[in-house]
Structure formats: C-alpha cells, structure tokens
C-alpha cells in the first residue's frame, strides 16, 4: 500500500460514522467540520485559484495524468475501499477506478482543444469566443459511484483552470479523503482540491459564500431544487444531475430471451444503485 498523506481534520463535536454494508458493523468515525471551517476551506480554495487559473494546459495535464497513474497503481486498494464502505463488488470497483483513470487521461489530452478560442465572423472585425475559468466549484456527490462521480467532475473542471471543494455523501468519507490524497500526491497545489466532511445542512450556506462561484450536484430532485434555488438567488452557475424513473419497454417484436437478460442487468447493475437503472418494466402482452 502506498504511503498515506496525513490530512488533518479539526474536531467539532459532531461525527460522520461509516457502516460496513456486508455486515452492518460500524466502520470508521470522522469528525464533522463546521461551517466556519468549510468557509476557511473556501477562502483557501479561492487563493489557490488565483494562481491555478494562470497555469498552462501542459502543467495541468501533467498533474491530471499523474492522478490517472495513481488510480491505476492503487486500483485494488481503492476497489476494496469502495466494497467496504458502500458495498459494490470488488470487480465493479476495479472497473470504476479504471474508468476514472481513463477520464483523467482523456481530459488531460483534450481539454486544450475543447477550450481553444473560437473565431467569430463579426462584420470584418476580429472577434472570438474565449473560455475562462470561473473559480471555486462546490461539488455535492453521491455514494453509488464514489470515485467516478467525483473524477467526472475533477478532470474537466480542474483542467479548465477551476478549483474544487468536495462535499461527498456522508457514508463514504474514506473514499472522499482518499480522492483528496490522490490529488495532493499528484501535485495539485494546496487548496486546489479539498474534501469537506460537512453535513447536508451546511451545503446551502457554503454555496452562498462569495468565494464559491458555482456548484455541481448529482443526487435527488429535492437536493437539486435546494441547490438550484440557492445558486439562482445569487446568480451562480449550477449543473444538476438528478434521479429518474427510467422505463424498460419490451415491444412485441423483441427477442424475449435477450430482453430478459438485458432487463436483469439494467435493474441490478452496481447492486441496483444506478441513476440510470431500469426502474419500470412495460411489456407487451
């Protein structure tokens, strides 16, 4: 196992407790950070952003590639951690880590092209569309894919010159801290990516902090409404990926054996914890 980076967390009285799904036993216990501590993290993130936004794509790419290397090198360790903390199979965990590493490599290689200036025809005048980082982005992420959901945010956002604050689901604090450790070891500057062990009630007041520029959330419709309204009240950008009730429709022309096989996978993928899993089955007589 790789050496551990010590990430200090102040004591506040409240705790976040993990439960091992396979046994129901209590796992590790972590102190919950206060809102004041979260705001201090936002201040540190903003200071980091002032420098990070000026780095070149090449410099950012090198760090993101190192994060991908770290993910692959520690694939088995991270997969076992996901199994222990939220219950997915080790095989699914390994696949999730590989997907995160691929995602990092992809944006490390392609972000500069995606964000290149775009010339615009403006009556003979020189004009172009340019893309600039916006600052500190607060990411509120779910537990069902504890690494993928976060790295799906990390790779493009940090390659674009933004910095991140992660409020992960409260039942996967070890995964959340491990992600921060990986980013620190990869070379991200202090404050550029931080995990916040805060409760759900602290999300809205933290989002209203003037140093937080935007938010991204994957979760329930109710949580999305709260974050969306809070962001809109202060004209802050927000990206929401919310739950659904996806129908699985079997038409009369379908091969029933294939439909049954696909339906089982569609319902049971990731221990049935997937936002795009089939949830309603509509079958022709």
Number of C-alpha atoms within 10 A of each C-alpha: 7 8 5 10 13 8 12 6 13 11 12 11 9 13 16 17 16 21 18 16 15 12 9 9 9 11 14 12 13 17 16 21 21 19 17 11 17 23 18 12 20 28 18 18 27 24 18 21 25 14 12 24 20 10 13 13 19 13 12 21 23 15 22 29 22 20 27 26 18 17 24 19 14 15 20 16 16 23 23 17 19 25 18 21 23 20 19 23 15 19 12 17 26 21 14 21 25 17 19 24 24 17 22 27 20 17 23 26 18 14 19 16 10 13 15 11 14 11 11 12 9 9 7 7 8 9 13 11 11 10 11 12 16 17 25 29 28 24 25 23 24 21 23 20 19 25 25 22 20 22 20 15 19 27 25 20 20 28 29 25 23 25 31 26 24 25 25 27 20 20 19 24 25 20 22 24 19 18 24 21 19 20 22 20 16 18 15 20 17 13 20 27 27 26 23 24 25 24 18 13 9 15 21 15 12 17 23 17 14 15 19 23 21 22 24 20 23 20 18 15 14 11 16 21 13 12 23 20 14 19 19 11 10 14 11 17 14 20 14 18 14 15 15 13 11 13 13 18 15 17 13 10 7 12 10 13 9 9 15 12 10 14 19 13 14 17 19 15 16 17 13 17 14 16 17 15 21 22 18 12 13 11 13 10 6
